[in-house]
Amino acid sequence: MKPSQKPLIILLVKRVVLFLTFINLLLVFLYAIGNDQVFLDSTQNIILRWASTMGVLLFIGALYGFVLDIYGAIRLKSVRFLWGCLAYLSLSVLGAILATSTTAILVLVSGRSP
């Protein structure tokens, strides 16, 4: 099946999830660099809040892509979609880990419970 024959929603979700993955990795990298370069606390809190939000969006988007690929595998009877299911499932776990860990860091840094 050519990529142009895939449904448009599957292509859009794939690209959005890849974009969110790169944004999450960039935000984690910026936070790590900020610890070494002594960024202001307010700047690091902003980076952590954005990373938490993007982690939740990655989790939701990857789960949606997982459901779409399961539907595509059943509807189009193609085994190729099952590899996408595995990728989306691993990205949803990554998003959940990033969202949970950045929120935990925010709670620990602020010194108060949520």
Protein Blocks (a to p, Z undefined) as FASTA:
>chain_A
ZZklpcfklmmmmmmmmmmmmmmmmmmmmmmmmmmnopafklmmmmmmmmmmmmmmmmmm
mmmmmmmmmmmmmmnopaklmmmmmmmmmmmmmmmmmmmmmmmmmmmmnopaZZ
